[in-house]
Each structure stands twice: as C-alpha cells, then as structure tokens.
C-alpha cells in the first residue's frame, strides 16, 4: 500500500535548482499523504522501499546530482524529506493550528503566573527588526517549505573531514568561500 501511493508523483525534469526540485517533491509528498491519512505514520514506523519508491529515490538523486554532497548525505536528505513531510502532515491531521492556538493560550496563562521567568524571557516580544509580523503570525503548516528548505540546506552542507563541523563554520571564513565555489 505504501509503495502504491508512490505512483501518484508527477516527476518533472530536474531544473538544476536542487532545492526547488526537492521542495516540489516535498509538496507532492505532502499532498499524497493528505489524501491518504494513514500514510504518514506508516512511512515513519514501517517504511518500505518498493518499485515506486525506487523511482522516487532515483528522481531525488537525479535532482541532487550537481550538488557536491556525498551519496550518504543525499540518501539522508531523501529520508529527512520524507520523514519531515510525514511529521508535518501528522501535525496537520492531529489538529494543527487549532491545537497550536490552544497551546499558545495555555502558555500565555502559565507565563502570567510568574513561575516561568526563563521561558517568559525567551518568549518576550522581540524587536521588530528580529521578527517580521508575517513570521510572527505564520502557522507552522504554512511555513513547511521554509522549514524544509532550512533542514535540507543544513543537511547537505559539506562537513570538514574529521571535525563533524560544517565547512562554512571554519573560523577563517574559508568554508563560505569554498561552499560558494562548489555551488
């Protein structure tokens, strides 16, 4: 059943913009999972790879072909794309923004007691320069593409050999230059 839903993808030729291509796949995955509400939890707990899953994986790898990340990182990106999308859909199906509004109301009530000063400090209104009104009001479901883009971009940043740190984090700044050269 899981693999059968993979036949619902419509693959366009990669555009050369790997992130846009993966976000398109994520949008399609999200729509498929919403049509099949049983699918997200099965993808997380009982994921299987069948013929349609192989076609999907091949398409993702084709979209990522120009990216300098290792094959292992590309396979991780595929897994994270599917898992993150499934979690977003599960959240939507589980009450999404209505649940978020109830939690926000409870949080405001709890903060008013004064018993959570660190949390109150963390959640104090930020300066307008730090948070735009659109960001402040955005429903996480509406931020799916932004969040997924940040996850995938971070996951596919080259890592310095043996350091476990992204190349862009080098203190001398060479990582950013090296990343730009690879792109």
C-alpha positions in Angstrom: 0.0 0.0 0.0 2.8 2.4 0.9 4.6 1.8 -2.4 1.4 2.1 -4.4 1.0 5.7 -3.3 4.4 6.5 -4.9 2.7 6.1 -8.3 0.9 9.4 -7.6 4.0 11.6 -8.1 4.4 13.5 -11.3 8.1 14.0 -12.0 9.3 17.0 -13.9 12.8 17.1 -15.3 15.2 18.5 -12.8 15.6 22.3 -13.2 19.2 22.5 -12.0 18.0 24.1 -8.7 18.3 21.1 -6.4 16.5 22.8 -3.5 13.5 23.9 -5.6 13.3 20.4 -7.1 13.3 18.8 -3.6 10.7 21.3 -2.4 8.5 20.3 -5.3 8.8 16.7 -4.4 8.0 17.6 -0.8 4.9 19.5 -1.9 3.7 16.4 -3.8 4.5 14.1 -0.9 2.5 16.3 1.4 -0.5 16.3 -0.9 -0.3 12.5 -1.3 -0.1 12.0 2.5 -3.1 14.3 3.0 -5.1 12.2 0.5 -4.0 9.0 2.4 -4.2 10.0 6.1 -2.9 6.5 7.2 0.3 7.0 5.2 2.4 9.4 7.3 2.6 7.1 10.4 3.4 4.1 8.2 6.2 5.9 6.5 7.7 6.7 9.9 7.2 3.4 11.5 7.2 0.8 8.7 8.9 2.4 5.8 9.5 0.1 2.9 11.1 0.6 -0.5 9.3 -0.9 -3.5 9.3 -0.2 -7.2 7.6 3.2 -6.9 9.9 4.2 -4.0 12.9 3.4 -6.2 11.6 5.7 -8.9 11.1 8.4 -6.3 14.6 7.9 -4.9 16.2 7.9 -8.4 14.4 11.2 -9.1 15.7 12.7 -5.9 19.2 11.5 -6.7 18.9 13.0 -10.2 17.8 16.3 -8.8 20.8 16.2 -6.3 23.3 15.1 -9.0 25.0 18.5 -9.3 25.3 19.0 -5.6 28.7 18.2 -4.1 27.3 16.4 -1.1 28.3 12.7 -0.6 26.0 9.9 -1.6 25.3 9.2 2.1 24.2 12.8 2.7 22.0 12.7 -0.4 20.3 9.5 0.9 19.9 11.1 4.3 18.3 14.1 2.6 15.8 11.7 0.9 15.0 10.1 4.3 14.7 13.5 6.1 12.5 14.9 3.3 10.0 12.0 3.7 10.1 12.0 7.5 9.8 15.8 7.9 6.9 15.8 5.5 5.2 13.0 7.3 5.5 14.7 10.6 4.0 18.0 9.2 1.1 16.0 7.8 0.6 14.2 11.1 0.6 17.5 12.9 -2.0 18.9 10.4 -4.2 15.8 10.8 -3.9 15.9 14.6 -5.4 19.4 15.0 -2.6 21.5 13.5 -3.2 25.3 14.1 -6.3 24.8 16.4 -4.1 22.7 18.7 -1.3 25.3 18.4 -3.8 28.1 19.4 -4.9 26.1 22.5 -1.3 25.5 23.5 -0.5 29.2 23.0 -3.4 30.2 25.2 -2.3 27.8 27.9 1.3 29.1 27.6 0.2 32.7 28.0 -1.8 31.7 31.0 1.2 29.9 32.5 3.6 32.8 31.8 1.2 35.2 33.6 1.7 33.3 36.9 5.4 34.4 37.0 6.5 30.8 37.8 8.4 30.5 34.5 10.8 33.5 34.3 13.3 31.9 31.9 10.5 30.9 29.5 8.9 34.3 29.8 12.3 36.0 28.9 12.8 33.7 25.9 9.3 34.4 24.6 9.2 38.1 25.4 8.2 40.2 22.3 11.2 40.6 20.1 12.2 43.8 18.4 10.6 44.4 15.1 14.0 44.0 13.4 14.2 40.4 14.7 10.8 39.1 13.8 8.6 40.3 10.9 4.8 40.4 11.5 4.4 37.7 8.8 6.8 35.4 10.6 5.2 36.0 14.0 1.7 35.3 12.7 2.6 32.4 10.4 1.1 29.0 11.1 3.9 26.3 11.1 1.9 24.4 8.4 2.3 27.5 6.2 6.0 27.6 6.9 6.5 24.0 5.7 8.6 24.9 2.6 10.8 27.4 4.6 11.4 24.9 7.3 12.1 22.0 4.9 14.5 24.2 2.9 16.5 25.1 6.0 16.7 21.4 7.1 17.8 20.2 3.7 20.2 23.0 3.1 21.8 22.4 6.5 21.9 18.7 6.0 23.7 19.0 2.6 26.4 21.5 3.7 29.8 19.8 3.3 31.4 18.7 6.5 35.2 19.2 7.2 36.9 15.8 7.3 37.2 14.5 10.9 35.7 17.6 12.5 32.0 17.0 12.3 31.6 20.7 11.7 30.2 22.3 8.5 32.9 23.7 6.3 31.1 27.1 6.5 31.8 27.2 10.2 35.6 27.5 9.7 36.9 30.3 11.9 38.9 31.8 9.0 35.8 32.0 6.9 37.2 29.8 4.1 34.3 27.5 4.4 31.8 30.0 3.0 34.1 30.7 0.0 34.7 27.0 -0.6 30.9 26.4 -0.4 30.3 29.2 -3.0 32.9 27.8 -5.3 31.3 24.4 -5.2 27.9 25.9 -6.0 
